Amino acid sequence: MTLSANSSFFSPLSPPCRLSRRLTSSKLPVNPRSFNTFNSSVRAGPIALTTAFSFIQLRRRPQSAFMSSLPSRALTTADPKLLVFDSDEELLDSLANYTADLSKRFCEERGAFTVVLSGGSLIKSLRKLIESPYSDLIDWGKWHVFWIDERVVPKDHPDSNYKLAFDEFLSKVQIPTGQVYAINDSVSAEAAAEDYENRIKQLVCKGVVQLSPSTGFPKFDLMLLGMGPDGHIASLFPGHPLLHEQVAGLLRFVTHQNRRQSE
Ligand SMILES: O=C1O[C@H](COP(=O)(O)O)[C@@H](O)[C@H](O)[C@H]1O
């Protein structure tokens, strides 16, 4: 599993709120075995919604092929780093430490901490956060939780990223229900994407989701994104046309027919 932790920006909103996609560097956790320049912080957006689909075994593809398929503008973070850990335990400790530090900083500075989650193996990687000392130290009441991608299925469906996060993480911490932004699962994928975009716009206008002073575009405080073995993030598979779009809305929906353009 690969984790990508970024504060990042997303794309266009109508006035008075405008958004754009951009990645920024983040201060990364301590005690890695080694680290190198990491140019793959890849695309954090758009948030993707997928319609119901059957899981298909992924074809393995070297990550370097994925990297070279990315548009050059996706490879321009200021100070990206790759941290390599000797064990999962060390990675999870470092991830918890990093998240708790950021949470403290943002909660104290502005009274809110906006966190974007993916589905997949990432969620189990958050387990240290629900254990002592982090569980007691973190100001969960100030967290606002979003999803980078979601399957358009009922919230109790086994494919639901919300269900995964709820069962393994959210049900074990005290984040107010109204600050957990699951998709509307009772409408089409297109309508759910539009609804989610509108809710994010409202949160931007309320100041819960911040705007970058330099670009005027919104940004989330922390994005925790799992990466599949073929390099896919957020249902965006290598070769998918969305990866090459110059201008995209804040959210996109994809169907199982066009989910994997590379296959
Ligand atoms: O399709 C998806 O896969 C990625 C990666 O999952 P992982 O289990 O290989 O870590 C996940 O982040 C994303 O939310 C999901 O829709």
The ligand as an SDF file (V2000), in Angstrom:
LIG
                    3D

 16 16  0  0  0  0  0  0  0  0999 V2000
  -10.4320    1.8360   -6.0190 O   0  0  0  0  0  0  0  0  0  0  0  0
   -9.9880    2.1670   -4.9650 C   0  0  0  0  0  0  0  0  0  0  0  0
   -8.7250    1.7790   -4.5940 O   0  0  0  0  0  0  0  0  0  0  0  0
   -7.8920    2.7250   -3.9230 C   0  0  0  0  0  0  0  0  0  0  0  0
   -6.6710    1.9670   -3.4140 C   0  0  0  0  0  0  0  0  0  0  0  0
   -7.0980    0.8950   -2.5960 O   0  0  0  0  0  0  0  0  0  0  0  0
   -6.0520   -0.0390   -1.8340 P   0  0  0  0  0  0  0  0  0  0  0  0
   -6.9020   -1.0470   -1.1010 O   0  0  0  0  0  0  0  0  0  0  0  0
   -5.1810   -0.6820   -2.8780 O   0  0  0  0  0  0  0  0  0  0  0  0
   -5.2670    0.8210   -0.9090 O   0  0  0  0  0  0  0  0  0  0  0  0
   -8.6710    3.4020   -2.8230 C   0  0  0  0  0  0  0  0  0  0  0  0
   -7.8830    4.3810   -2.2270 O   0  0  0  0  0  0  0  0  0  0  0  0
   -9.9280    4.0120   -3.4150 C   0  0  0  0  0  0  0  0  0  0  0  0
  -10.6840    4.7110   -2.4420 O   0  0  0  0  0  0  0  0  0  0  0  0
  -10.7740    2.9250   -3.9870 C   0  0  0  0  0  0  0  0  0  0  0  0
  -11.9590    3.4390   -4.5750 O   0  0  0  0  0  0  0  0  0  0  0  0
  1  2  2  0
  2  3  1  0
  2 15  1  0
  3  4  1  0
  4  5  1  0
  4 11  1  0
  5  6  1  0
  6  7  1  0
  7  8  2  0
  7  9  1  0
  7 10  1  0
 11 12  1  0
 11 13  1  0
 13 14  1  0
 13 15  1  0
 15 16  1  0
M  END
$$$$
